[in-house]
Amino acid sequence: WISGIILTLWDNILGPRVEYIWHGFEEIPLEIEQICSRHLLAGEMNEEFNSSVESIESPNSKPTFKIDSKFHVIHHPLQHIVVVGCAFSSKYRNSATRLALGLITPKSNIQKLIQIHSAVDYRLTILSKKLQALLHYSDDSPLSYFSSTLLPEFVYHVSPLLEIDQKESFHTPNSSPPFH
């Protein structure tokens, strides 16, 4: 059910741009990737970002690892999708920048995604914090480790969530079982 996972960053000349995309079960058109990038980083360049950049670039201060959650439903003639993401600031390629990590899924999954959103958001926030720390503290190919180790772990934990039946997700010990 995961179409792809996108890493996007703020480029001071071009604005939001796709840095990397990991494809899931379907190819995502370039135009859709760019739209996701813009939505994930829309409104992110503000006073708070400037103060977090200063904390990242200052050698004596500890950086703030704040994560902002995102949820967008995008209607486009090419594809209708939902993007769940996290925006954060980190050092990347020797300078502070604003990045976002987003999970892309078809809009047809929106009902189930709404039911499991808190779990997906929780896992995506953890993944984003790990990526943020890797980018900040690692000098050698953090995206390679992220791609080979952390991302597959995330997919392993999140993929089964959509398979949970709606009735099962609302079953409590005091209620009757969903299937008689």
NORMO-V453487 format. One record per pair of residues at least 4 apart in sequence whose C-alpha atoms are under 6 Angstrom apart, sorted by the first residue. I is the first residue (numbers start at 1). J is the second residue. D is the distance in whole Angstrom. If there is no record, write none. Layout:
I,J,D
I,J,D
This chain:
2,24,5
2,105,5
3,24,4
3,25,5
3,26,5
3,104,5
3,105,5
4,22,5
4,23,4
4,24,4
4,104,5
5,21,6
5,22,5
5,102,6
5,103,5
5,104,6
6,21,4
6,101,6
6,102,5
7,19,6
7,20,5
7,100,6
7,101,5
8,17,6
8,18,4
8,19,5
8,37,6
8,99,6
8,100,5
9,16,6
9,17,6
9,98,6
9,99,4
10,15,5
10,16,5
10,98,5
11,15,5
11,16,6
16,37,6
16,38,5
17,37,6
38,42,6
45,49,6
53,96,6
54,58,6
55,61,6
55,63,5
56,63,5
67,87,6
67,88,5
68,86,5
68,87,5
69,85,6
69,86,4
70,84,6
70,85,5
70,86,6
71,83,6
71,84,5
72,82,6
72,83,5
73,81,6
73,82,4
74,80,6
74,81,5
75,80,5
76,80,6
80,107,5
81,105,6
81,106,4
81,107,4
82,104,6
82,105,5
82,107,5
83,103,6
83,104,5
84,102,5
84,103,5
85,101,5
85,102,4
86,100,5
86,101,5
87,99,6
87,100,4
88,98,6
88,99,5
89,97,6
89,98,4
89,99,6
90,96,5
90,97,6
90,132,6
90,136,6
91,95,5
91,96,4
91,135,6
91,136,5
92,135,6
109,113,6
110,114,6
113,117,5
117,121,6
118,122,6
120,124,6
121,125,6
128,132,6
133,137,6
134,138,5
134,142,6
143,147,6
145,149,6
146,150,5
146,151,6
147,151,5
155,159,6
167,178,6
